[in-house]
Amino acid sequence: MVLVAAIAGNAQDKKWNVGVGGGLAVPTGDASDFVKTGFNGFVLGTYNFTSKFAAGVKMNYTILPGKSIGGYDISDSEVAAFLAKGIYTFTEEGFRPYVSGALGLYSHKDGDTKAGIAAEAGVKYNQFGLGAAYHMAGEENDFTFSYIQINFTYTFSF
């Protein structure tokens, strides 16, 4: 019994998390006129300050294929983001809904780096997560660049 209690107590003491994931990226606003739905992948590292609040950093890479407009092919958009992120989880067990906010730098394919923000909502269950995030990634080629990501995540805790 003491061993089971020690293992259960140790499981709650895990403060560090590393998440990997990816999913769809859907352009919105001006970006949707020039690029199509694409894909993203990311790595996320966080520290649990409390059982409900974690913060850390996220590196995200998104590719949105260019459209063909009037016989002219628009080039693909690629965005690499480095973000500081805070996550609030509403419950501690079972299905755990969460919200998060992030801010950081978005580096576009053309070499421009812009400040941007992101907001996300989703649900976690055990080590798995499903979420939707809205990214406002500055401007690229004189149009506002924003997109929605629908992500699946797997998290390692230690």
OpenMM code with the backbone's topology and positions (N, CA, C; nanometers):
from openmm import Vec3, app, unit

residues = "MET VAL LEU VAL ALA ALA ILE ALA GLY ASN ALA GLN ASP LYS LYS TRP ASN VAL GLY VAL GLY GLY GLY LEU ALA VAL PRO THR GLY ASP ALA SER ASP PHE VAL LYS THR GLY PHE ASN GLY PHE VAL LEU GLY THR TYR ASN PHE THR SER LYS PHE ALA ALA GLY VAL LYS MET ASN TYR THR ILE LEU PRO GLY LYS SER ILE GLY GLY TYR ASP ILE SER ASP SER GLU VAL ALA ALA PHE LEU ALA LYS GLY ILE TYR THR PHE THR GLU GLU GLY PHE ARG PRO TYR VAL SER GLY ALA LEU GLY LEU TYR SER HIS LYS ASP GLY ASP THR LYS ALA GLY ILE ALA ALA GLU ALA GLY VAL LYS TYR ASN GLN PHE GLY LEU GLY ALA ALA TYR HIS MET ALA GLY GLU GLU ASN ASP PHE THR PHE SER TYR ILE GLN ILE ASN PHE THR TYR THR PHE SER PHE".split()
positions = [
    Vec3(0.0821, -0.1187, 0.0000),
    Vec3(0.0000, 0.0000, 0.0000),
    Vec3(0.0867, 0.1255, 0.0000),
    Vec3(0.1947, 0.1242, 0.0759),
    Vec3(0.2847, 0.2387, 0.0812),
    Vec3(0.3456, 0.2630, -0.0573),
    Vec3(0.3816, 0.1545, -0.1273),
    Vec3(0.4383, 0.1674, -0.2611),
    Vec3(0.3378, 0.2309, -0.3572),
    Vec3(0.2131, 0.1872, -0.3543),
    Vec3(0.1091, 0.2444, -0.4410),
    Vec3(0.0896, 0.3923, -0.4089),
    Vec3(0.0867, 0.4287, -0.2818),
    Vec3(0.0716, 0.5689, -0.2429),
    Vec3(0.1908, 0.6521, -0.2897),
    Vec3(0.3100, 0.5970, -0.2813),
    Vec3(0.4296, 0.6696, -0.3252),
    Vec3(0.4274, 0.6914, -0.4763),
    Vec3(0.3849, 0.5897, -0.5527),
    Vec3(0.3775, 0.6035, -0.6983),
    Vec3(0.2713, 0.7056, -0.7362),
    Vec3(0.1542, 0.7005, -0.6725),
    Vec3(0.0475, 0.7970, -0.7019),
    Vec3(0.0918, 0.9383, -0.6663),
    Vec3(0.1584, 0.9544, -0.5549),
    Vec3(0.2076, 1.0859, -0.5147),
    Vec3(0.3126, 1.1364, -0.6100),
    Vec3(0.4011, 1.0483, -0.6554),
    Vec3(0.5052, 1.0874, -0.7495),
    Vec3(0.4471, 1.1276, -0.8841),
    Vec3(0.3376, 1.0631, -0.9284),
    Vec3(0.2753, 1.0975, -1.0552),
    Vec3(0.2256, 1.2412, -1.0531),
    Vec3(0.1773, 1.2876, -0.9370),
    Vec3(0.1289, 1.4248, -0.9274),
    Vec3(0.2432, 1.5243, -0.9137),
    Vec3(0.3638, 1.4763, -0.8819),
    Vec3(0.4786, 1.5642, -0.8678),
    Vec3(0.5465, 1.5944, -1.0009),
    Vec3(0.5005, 1.5373, -1.1095),
    Vec3(0.5621, 1.5615, -1.2394),
    Vec3(0.5355, 1.7065, -1.2791),
    Vec3(0.6426, 1.7833, -1.2887),
    Vec3(0.6300, 1.9268, -1.3142),
    Vec3(0.6570, 1.9652, -1.4587),
    Vec3(0.7346, 1.8845, -1.5301),
    Vec3(0.7755, 1.9197, -1.6661),
    Vec3(0.6968, 1.8402, -1.7684),
    Vec3(0.6656, 1.9046, -1.8816),
    Vec3(0.5922, 1.8408, -1.9907),
    Vec3(0.6592, 1.8742, -2.1233),
    Vec3(0.6631, 1.7758, -2.2115),
    Vec3(0.7063, 1.7987, -2.3491),
    Vec3(0.5968, 1.7419, -2.4378),
    Vec3(0.5386, 1.8277, -2.5193),
    Vec3(0.4317, 1.7864, -2.6096),
    Vec3(0.4770, 1.7927, -2.7539),
    Vec3(0.4311, 1.6990, -2.8342),
    Vec3(0.4545, 1.7002, -2.9780),
    Vec3(0.3199, 1.6843, -3.0460),
    Vec3(0.3043, 1.7489, -3.1581),
    Vec3(0.1759, 1.7372, -3.2253),
    Vec3(0.1732, 1.8053, -3.3591),
    Vec3(0.0555, 1.8102, -3.4140),
    Vec3(0.0350, 1.8733, -3.5431),
    Vec3(-0.1096, 1.8614, -3.5839),
    Vec3(-0.1377, 1.9120, -3.7021),
    Vec3(-0.2740, 1.9058, -3.7515),
    Vec3(-0.2939, 1.9949, -3.8723),
    Vec3(-0.4178, 2.0363, -3.8897),
    Vec3(-0.4547, 2.1214, -4.0017),
    Vec3(-0.4329, 2.2679, -3.9692),
    Vec3(-0.4020, 2.3455, -4.0714),
    Vec3(-0.3913, 2.4907, -4.0593),
    Vec3(-0.4826, 2.5510, -4.1655),
    Vec3(-0.5812, 2.6301, -4.1214),
    Vec3(-0.6812, 2.6874, -4.2106),
    Vec3(-0.6624, 2.8391, -4.2149),
    Vec3(-0.6289, 2.8960, -4.3321),
    Vec3(-0.6084, 3.0399, -4.3395),
    Vec3(-0.7398, 3.1162, -4.3191),
    Vec3(-0.7294, 3.2339, -4.2589),
    Vec3(-0.8459, 3.3195, -4.2379),
    Vec3(-0.8126, 3.4600, -4.2878),
    Vec3(-0.9138, 3.5445, -4.2980),
    Vec3(-0.8926, 3.6830, -4.3384),
    Vec3(-0.8244, 3.6948, -4.4733),
    Vec3(-0.7328, 3.7930, -4.4851),
    Vec3(-0.6615, 3.8175, -4.6103),
    Vec3(-0.5870, 3.6943, -4.6595),
    Vec3(-0.5317, 3.6171, -4.5690),
    Vec3(-0.4516, 3.5005, -4.6073),
    Vec3(-0.5339, 3.4001, -4.6878),
    Vec3(-0.6636, 3.3869, -4.6575),
    Vec3(-0.7460, 3.2884, -4.7272),
    Vec3(-0.7653, 3.3223, -4.8749),
    Vec3(-0.7380, 3.4472, -4.9152),
    Vec3(-0.7469, 3.4842, -5.0567),
    Vec3(-0.6303, 3.4288, -5.1371),
    Vec3(-0.5177, 3.3971, -5.0712),
    Vec3(-0.3956, 3.3617, -5.1416),
    Vec3(-0.3429, 3.2215, -5.1137),
    Vec3(-0.3814, 3.1628, -5.0009),
    Vec3(-0.3314, 3.0299, -4.9660),
    Vec3(-0.4456, 2.9376, -4.9259),
    Vec3(-0.4180, 2.8070, -4.9358),
    Vec3(-0.5177, 2.7046, -4.9036),
    Vec3(-0.4856, 2.6402, -4.7690),
    Vec3(-0.5756, 2.5554, -4.7233),
    Vec3(-0.5557, 2.4801, -4.5997),
    Vec3(-0.4290, 2.3953, -4.6113),
    Vec3(-0.3503, 2.3986, -4.5040),
    Vec3(-0.2251, 2.3242, -4.5013),
    Vec3(-0.2090, 2.2473, -4.3721),
    Vec3(-0.0849, 2.2324, -4.3300),
    Vec3(-0.0530, 2.1509, -4.2130),
    Vec3(0.0442, 2.2236, -4.1215),
    Vec3(0.0502, 2.1788, -3.9977),
    Vec3(0.1448, 2.2335, -3.9009),
    Vec3(0.1983, 2.1218, -3.8130),
    Vec3(0.3122, 2.1482, -3.7543),
    Vec3(0.3718, 2.0592, -3.6550),
    Vec3(0.4362, 2.1443, -3.5471),
    Vec3(0.4467, 2.0910, -3.4263),
    Vec3(0.5026, 2.1711, -3.3176),
    Vec3(0.5631, 2.0852, -3.2076),
    Vec3(0.6459, 2.1520, -3.1279),
    Vec3(0.7014, 2.0967, -3.0045),
    Vec3(0.6737, 2.1998, -2.8966),
    Vec3(0.6276, 2.1527, -2.7811),
    Vec3(0.5893, 2.2408, -2.6705),
    Vec3(0.6548, 2.1921, -2.5422),
    Vec3(0.7195, 2.2803, -2.4702),
    Vec3(0.7768, 2.2479, -2.3396),
    Vec3(0.7154, 2.3375, -2.2340),
    Vec3(0.6605, 2.2785, -2.1277),
    Vec3(0.5970, 2.3581, -2.0220),
    Vec3(0.6392, 2.3108, -1.8837),
    Vec3(0.6172, 2.3987, -1.7878),
    Vec3(0.6398, 2.3694, -1.6470),
    Vec3(0.5077, 2.3919, -1.5744),
    Vec3(0.4656, 2.2959, -1.4897),
    Vec3(0.3414, 2.3063, -1.4129),
    Vec3(0.3668, 2.3862, -1.2854),
    Vec3(0.3218, 2.5104, -1.2814),
    Vec3(0.3353, 2.5920, -1.1614),
    Vec3(0.2350, 2.5492, -1.0546),
    Vec3(0.1144, 2.5106, -1.0978),
    Vec3(0.0128, 2.4531, -1.0096),
    Vec3(-0.0509, 2.3369, -1.0854),
    Vec3(-0.1473, 2.2706, -1.0253),
    Vec3(-0.2141, 2.1598, -1.0939),
    Vec3(-0.3010, 2.2090, -1.2096),
    Vec3(-0.3297, 2.3400, -1.2146),
    Vec3(-0.4143, 2.3940, -1.3211),
    Vec3(-0.3430, 2.4932, -1.4136),
    Vec3(-0.2264, 2.5442, -1.3754),
    Vec3(-0.1586, 2.6438, -1.4575),
    Vec3(-0.0178, 2.5989, -1.4950),
    Vec3(0.0105, 2.6061, -1.6251),
    Vec3(0.1441, 2.5749, -1.6780),
    Vec3(0.1851, 2.6847, -1.7744),
    Vec3(0.3149, 2.7022, -1.7895),
    Vec3(0.3676, 2.7993, -1.8855),
    Vec3(0.4951, 2.7440, -1.9458),
    Vec3(0.5251, 2.7900, -2.0669),
    Vec3(0.6455, 2.7427, -2.1325),
    Vec3(0.6639, 2.8032, -2.2695),
    Vec3(0.7314, 2.7290, -2.3558),
    Vec3(0.7609, 2.7760, -2.4907),
    Vec3(0.7119, 2.6740, -2.5934),
    Vec3(0.6787, 2.7271, -2.7120),
    Vec3(0.6296, 2.6433, -2.8208),
    Vec3(0.6994, 2.6841, -2.9497),
    Vec3(0.7476, 2.5856, -3.0227),
    Vec3(0.8017, 2.6083, -3.1565),
    Vec3(0.7065, 2.5419, -3.2555),
    Vec3(0.6580, 2.6206, -3.3505),
    Vec3(0.5525, 2.5775, -3.4410),
    Vec3(0.5949, 2.6037, -3.5855),
    Vec3(0.5657, 2.5106, -3.6757),
    Vec3(0.5963, 2.5299, -3.8172),
    Vec3(0.4707, 2.5001, -3.8980),
    Vec3(0.4313, 2.5944, -3.9832),
    Vec3(0.3080, 2.5832, -4.0610),
    Vec3(0.3372, 2.6025, -4.2088),
    Vec3(0.2778, 2.5186, -4.2924),
    Vec3(0.2869, 2.5309, -4.4380),
    Vec3(0.1454, 2.5429, -4.4937),
    Vec3(0.1232, 2.6496, -4.5714),
    Vec3(-0.0048, 2.6726, -4.6379),
    Vec3(0.0213, 2.6812, -4.7886),
    Vec3(-0.0299, 2.5863, -4.8678),
    Vec3(-0.0049, 2.5880, -5.0123),
    Vec3(-0.0684, 2.7103, -5.0791),
    Vec3(0.0029, 2.7663, -5.1764),
    Vec3(-0.0488, 2.8814, -5.2498),
    Vec3(-0.1602, 2.8424, -5.3461),
    Vec3(-0.2464, 2.9394, -5.3766),
    Vec3(-0.3558, 2.9186, -5.4713),
    Vec3(-0.3115, 2.9602, -5.6115),
    Vec3(-0.3905, 2.9201, -5.7089),
    Vec3(-0.3735, 2.9662, -5.8456),
    Vec3(-0.4878, 3.0633, -5.8729),
    Vec3(-0.4531, 3.1893, -5.9012),
    Vec3(-0.5541, 3.2927, -5.9217),
    Vec3(-0.5343, 3.3525, -6.0604),
    Vec3(-0.6351, 3.3368, -6.1460),
    Vec3(-0.6289, 3.3936, -6.2810),
    Vec3(-0.5095, 3.3454, -6.3603),
    Vec3(-0.4715, 3.2199, -6.3443),
    Vec3(-0.3579, 3.1649, -6.4162),
    Vec3(-0.2229, 3.1971, -6.3535),
    Vec3(-0.2236, 3.2714, -6.2430),
    Vec3(-0.0997, 3.3059, -6.1739),
    Vec3(-0.0895, 3.2219, -6.0474),
    Vec3(0.0197, 3.1498, -6.0301),
    Vec3(0.0377, 3.0642, -5.9127),
    Vec3(0.1011, 3.1430, -5.7987),
    Vec3(0.0333, 3.1451, -5.6853),
    Vec3(0.0849, 3.2090, -5.5635),
    Vec3(0.1760, 3.1082, -5.4937),
    Vec3(0.2903, 3.1525, -5.4443),
    Vec3(0.3827, 3.0601, -5.3774),
    Vec3(0.3281, 3.0181, -5.2411),
    Vec3(0.3758, 2.9034, -5.1956),
    Vec3(0.3354, 2.8526, -5.0641),
    Vec3(0.3812, 2.9490, -4.9552),
    Vec3(0.3041, 2.9548, -4.8469),
    Vec3(0.3450, 3.0320, -4.7292),
    Vec3(0.3949, 2.9353, -4.6237),
    Vec3(0.5087, 2.9677, -4.5653),
    Vec3(0.5661, 2.8889, -4.4569),
    Vec3(0.5920, 2.9841, -4.3414),
    Vec3(0.5497, 2.9443, -4.2228),
    Vec3(0.5641, 3.0297, -4.1052),
    Vec3(0.6229, 2.9467, -3.9917),
    Vec3(0.7342, 2.9930, -3.9375),
    Vec3(0.7933, 2.9320, -3.8182),
    Vec3(0.7664, 3.0265, -3.7017),
    Vec3(0.7140, 2.9741, -3.5926),
    Vec3(0.6808, 3.0581, -3.4772),
    Vec3(0.7536, 3.0102, -3.3532),
    Vec3(0.8008, 3.1064, -3.2744),
    Vec3(0.8587, 3.0788, -3.1434),
    Vec3(0.7768, 3.1587, -3.0434),
    Vec3(0.7025, 3.0891, -2.9558),
    Vec3(0.6031, 3.1528, -2.8703),
    Vec3(0.6237, 3.1223, -2.7229),
    Vec3(0.5951, 3.2204, -2.6386),
    Vec3(0.5823, 3.1989, -2.4942),
    Vec3(0.4340, 3.1736, -2.4693),
    Vec3(0.4021, 3.0693, -2.3916),
    Vec3(0.2636, 3.0246, -2.3808),
    Vec3(0.2248, 2.9988, -2.2361),
    Vec3(0.1038, 3.0380, -2.1991),
    Vec3(0.0446, 3.0058, -2.0697),
    Vec3(-0.0798, 2.9220, -2.0915),
    Vec3(-0.1019, 2.8205, -2.0063),
    Vec3(-0.2145, 2.7280, -2.0216),
    Vec3(-0.2881, 2.7163, -1.8886),
    Vec3(-0.4200, 2.7373, -1.8928),
    Vec3(-0.5030, 2.7175, -1.7734),
    Vec3(-0.5969, 2.6008, -1.8004),
    Vec3(-0.5903, 2.4979, -1.7143),
    Vec3(-0.6759, 2.3802, -1.7238),
    Vec3(-0.7839, 2.3904, -1.6168),
    Vec3(-0.9103, 2.3731, -1.6551),
    Vec3(-1.0222, 2.3962, -1.5638),
    Vec3(-1.0430, 2.2853, -1.4613),
    Vec3(-1.0078, 2.1616, -1.4951),
    Vec3(-1.0253, 2.0499, -1.4017),
    Vec3(-0.8946, 1.9717, -1.3924),
    Vec3(-0.8859, 1.8820, -1.2938),
    Vec3(-0.7618, 1.8090, -1.2710),
    Vec3(-0.7678, 1.6622, -1.3112),
    Vec3(-0.8872, 1.6092, -1.3393),
    Vec3(-0.8999, 1.4675, -1.3708),
    Vec3(-0.9954, 1.4470, -1.4878),
    Vec3(-0.9845, 1.3291, -1.5517),
    Vec3(-1.0736, 1.2951, -1.6624),
    Vec3(-1.0507, 1.3856, -1.7820),
    Vec3(-1.1601, 1.4227, -1.8482),
    Vec3(-1.1504, 1.5191, -1.9576),
    Vec3(-1.1257, 1.6560, -1.8968),
    Vec3(-1.0175, 1.7201, -1.9395),
    Vec3(-0.9757, 1.8472, -1.8798),
    Vec3(-0.9778, 1.9582, -1.9853),
    Vec3(-1.0843, 2.0387, -1.9883),
    Vec3(-1.0858, 2.1513, -2.0823),
    Vec3(-0.9814, 2.2553, -2.0428),
    Vec3(-0.9256, 2.3237, -2.1432),
    Vec3(-0.8227, 2.4241, -2.1159),
    Vec3(-0.8360, 2.5420, -2.2116),
    Vec3(-0.7751, 2.6523, -2.1726),
    Vec3(-0.7576, 2.7691, -2.2579),
    Vec3(-0.6116, 2.8104, -2.2465),
    Vec3(-0.5610, 2.8743, -2.3507),
    Vec3(-0.4233, 2.9213, -2.3451),
    Vec3(-0.4072, 3.0472, -2.4294),
    Vec3(-0.3030, 3.1200, -2.3968),
    Vec3(-0.2667, 3.2375, -2.4736),
    Vec3(-0.1170, 3.2336, -2.4982),
    Vec3(-0.0747, 3.2896, -2.6112),
    Vec3(0.0671, 3.2885, -2.6453),
    Vec3(0.1027, 3.4174, -2.7190),
    Vec3(0.2280, 3.4564, -2.7041),
    Vec3(0.2800, 3.5677, -2.7820),
    Vec3(0.4233, 3.5379, -2.8181),
    Vec3(0.4643, 3.5934, -2.9312),
    Vec3(0.6006, 3.5663, -2.9738),
    Vec3(0.6284, 3.6167, -3.1127),
    Vec3(0.7222, 3.5501, -3.1799),
    Vec3(0.7690, 3.5913, -3.3112),
    Vec3(0.7293, 3.4882, -3.4169),
    Vec3(0.6812, 3.5408, -3.5306),
    Vec3(0.6438, 3.4590, -3.6449),
    Vec3(0.7373, 3.4945, -3.7595),
    Vec3(0.8154, 3.3982, -3.8064),
    Vec3(0.9098, 3.4206, -3.9147),
    Vec3(0.8500, 3.3656, -4.0437),
    Vec3(0.8282, 3.4540, -4.1400),
    Vec3(0.7651, 3.4171, -4.2661),
    Vec3(0.8698, 3.3756, -4.3692),
    Vec3(0.8248, 3.3045, -4.4711),
    Vec3(0.9113, 3.2511, -4.5770),
    Vec3(0.9937, 3.3602, -4.6451),
    Vec3(0.9364, 3.4795, -4.6572),
    Vec3(1.0076, 3.5877, -4.7260),
    Vec3(1.1163, 3.6520, -4.6399),
    Vec3(1.1356, 3.5998, -4.5196),
    Vec3(1.2409, 3.6497, -4.4314),
    Vec3(1.1951, 3.7492, -4.3274),
    Vec3(1.0732, 3.7988, -4.3403),
    Vec3(1.0214, 3.8924, -4.2406),
    Vec3(0.9878, 3.8196, -4.1113),
    Vec3(1.0204, 3.8826, -3.9997),
    Vec3(0.9821, 3.8306, -3.8688),
    Vec3(0.8907, 3.9328, -3.8044),
    Vec3(0.7734, 3.8881, -3.7618),
    Vec3(0.6717, 3.9766, -3.7059),
    Vec3(0.6311, 3.9277, -3.5675),
    Vec3(0.5914, 4.0217, -3.4827),
    Vec3(0.5330, 3.9856, -3.3535),
    Vec3(0.3899, 3.9400, -3.3782),
    Vec3(0.3444, 3.8446, -3.2977),
    Vec3(0.2077, 3.7955, -3.3122),
    Vec3(0.1572, 3.7347, -3.1834),
    Vec3(0.0301, 3.6987, -3.1865),
    Vec3(-0.0340, 3.6383, -3.0695),
    Vec3(-0.1181, 3.5186, -3.1144),
    Vec3(-0.1511, 3.4341, -3.0172),
    Vec3(-0.2370, 3.3186, -3.0442),
    Vec3(-0.3237, 3.2911, -2.9223),
    Vec3(-0.4428, 3.2405, -2.9463),
    Vec3(-0.5350, 3.1967, -2.8404),
    Vec3(-0.5828, 3.0568, -2.8761),
    Vec3(-0.5981, 2.9725, -2.7747),
    Vec3(-0.6352, 2.8328, -2.7992),
    Vec3(-0.7341, 2.7851, -2.6942),
    Vec3(-0.8195, 2.6920, -2.7355),
    Vec3(-0.9095, 2.6227, -2.6440),
    Vec3(-0.9120, 2.4765, -2.6859),
    Vec3(-0.9279, 2.3884, -2.5881),
    Vec3(-0.9298, 2.2474, -2.6218),
    Vec3(-0.9595, 2.1611, -2.5014),
    Vec3(-0.9300, 2.0331, -2.5165),
    Vec3(-0.9528, 1.9364, -2.4096),
    Vec3(-0.8363, 1.8379, -2.4065),
    Vec3(-0.7990, 1.7983, -2.2845),
    Vec3(-0.6946, 1.6975, -2.2643),
    Vec3(-0.7581, 1.5744, -2.1999),
    Vec3(-0.7049, 1.4587, -2.2337),
    Vec3(-0.7440, 1.3346, -2.1670),
    Vec3(-0.6193, 1.2479, -2.1589),
    Vec3(-0.5786, 1.2166, -2.0352),
    Vec3(-0.4517, 1.1483, -2.0113),
    Vec3(-0.3403, 1.2254, -2.0812),
    Vec3(-0.2660, 1.1630, -2.1707),
    Vec3(-0.1541, 1.2306, -2.2373),
    Vec3(-0.1931, 1.2914, -2.3719),
    Vec3(-0.3203, 1.2796, -2.4107),
    Vec3(-0.3662, 1.3260, -2.5413),
    Vec3(-0.4384, 1.4593, -2.5307),
    Vec3(-0.4290, 1.5391, -2.6359),
    Vec3(-0.4992, 1.6663, -2.6395),
    Vec3(-0.5549, 1.6951, -2.7772),
    Vec3(-0.6650, 1.7669, -2.7817),
    Vec3(-0.7276, 1.8131, -2.9054),
    Vec3(-0.7634, 1.9588, -2.8834),
    Vec3(-0.7164, 2.0461, -2.9719),
    Vec3(-0.7423, 2.1879, -2.9533),
    Vec3(-0.7540, 2.2625, -3.0840),
    Vec3(-0.8076, 2.3845, -3.0742),
    Vec3(-0.8160, 2.4757, -3.1878),
    Vec3(-0.7522, 2.6069, -3.1452),
    Vec3(-0.6591, 2.6567, -3.2267),
    Vec3(-0.5868, 2.7797, -3.1947),
    Vec3(-0.6029, 2.8800, -3.3080),
    Vec3(-0.6153, 3.0067, -3.2717),
    Vec3(-0.6217, 3.1155, -3.3693),
    Vec3(-0.4923, 3.1948, -3.3597),
    Vec3(-0.4201, 3.2063, -3.4709),
    Vec3(-0.2919, 3.2769, -3.4760),
    Vec3(-0.3058, 3.4052, -3.5569),
    Vec3(-0.2627, 3.5155, -3.4987),
    Vec3(-0.2498, 3.6421, -3.5700),
    Vec3(-0.0998, 3.6646, -3.5875),
    Vec3(-0.0498, 3.6347, -3.7082),
    Vec3(0.0941, 3.6249, -3.7320),
    Vec3(0.1515, 3.7439, -3.8083),
    Vec3(0.0987, 3.8625, -3.7865),
    Vec3(0.1518, 3.9813, -3.8517),
    Vec3(0.1056, 3.9926, -3.9959),
    Vec3(0.1870, 4.0577, -4.0779),
    Vec3(0.1559, 4.0764, -4.2188),
    Vec3(0.2616, 4.0101, -4.3044),
    Vec3(0.2179, 3.9602, -4.4195),
    Vec3(0.3094, 3.9033, -4.5171),
    Vec3(0.2661, 3.9542, -4.6540),
    Vec3(0.3579, 4.0125, -4.7290),
    Vec3(0.3275, 4.0658, -4.8622),
    Vec3(0.2081, 4.1611, -4.8600),
    Vec3(0.2050, 4.2488, -4.7627),
    Vec3(0.1023, 4.3533, -4.7492),
    Vec3(-0.0389, 4.3011, -4.7208),
    Vec3(-0.0521, 4.1812, -4.6680),
    Vec3(-0.1840, 4.1375, -4.6218),
    Vec3(-0.1720, 4.0775, -4.4831),
    Vec3(-0.2796, 4.0906, -4.4072),
    Vec3(-0.2828, 4.0381, -4.2711),
    Vec3(-0.2805, 3.8866, -4.2771),
    Vec3(-0.1900, 3.8269, -4.2009),
    Vec3(-0.1715, 3.6827, -4.2051),
    Vec3(-0.2236, 3.6207, -4.0760),
    Vec3(-0.3345, 3.5477, -4.0865),
    Vec3(-0.3905, 3.4790, -3.9701),
    Vec3(-0.4414, 3.3417, -4.0140),
    Vec3(-0.4470, 3.2500, -3.9175),
    Vec3(-0.4927, 3.1156, -3.9486),
    Vec3(-0.5400, 3.0455, -3.8214),
    Vec3(-0.6216, 2.9433, -3.8429),
    Vec3(-0.6719, 2.8583, -3.7345),
    Vec3(-0.6029, 2.7231, -3.7468),
    Vec3(-0.5555, 2.6721, -3.6343),
    Vec3(-0.4968, 2.5384, -3.6329),
    Vec3(-0.5869, 2.4450, -3.5527),
    Vec3(-0.6079, 2.3272, -3.6063),
    Vec3(-0.6779, 2.2208, -3.5343),
    Vec3(-0.5726, 2.1145, -3.5075),
    Vec3(-0.5368, 2.0985, -3.3787),
    Vec3(-0.4191, 2.0209, -3.3406),
    Vec3(-0.4507, 1.8982, -3.2566),
    Vec3(-0.3723, 1.7949, -3.2776),
    Vec3(-0.3660, 1.6792, -3.1898),
    Vec3(-0.2306, 1.6834, -3.1207),
    Vec3(-0.2277, 1.6523, -2.9906),
    Vec3(-0.1038, 1.6584, -2.9137),
    Vec3(-0.0863, 1.5319, -2.8311),
    Vec3(0.0381, 1.4880, -2.8175),
    Vec3(0.0735, 1.3846, -2.7209),
    Vec3(0.1778, 1.4458, -2.6277),
    Vec3(0.1571, 1.4314, -2.4957),
    Vec3(0.2437, 1.4948, -2.3980),
    Vec3(0.3151, 1.3913, -2.3120),
    Vec3(0.4456, 1.4123, -2.2982),
    Vec3(0.5285, 1.3323, -2.2080),
    Vec3(0.5485, 1.4154, -2.0821),
    Vec3(0.5265, 1.3576, -1.9646),
    Vec3(0.5461, 1.4298, -1.8378),
    Vec3(0.6549, 1.3628, -1.7556),
    Vec3(0.7332, 1.4460, -1.6891),
    Vec3(0.8385, 1.3910, -1.6019),
    Vec3(0.8697, 1.4883, -1.4902),
] * unit.nanometer
topology = app.Topology()
chain = topology.addChain("A")
for resn in residues:
    res = topology.addResidue(resn, chain)
    for name in ("N", "CA", "C"):
        topology.addAtom(name, app.Element.getBySymbol(name[0]), res)
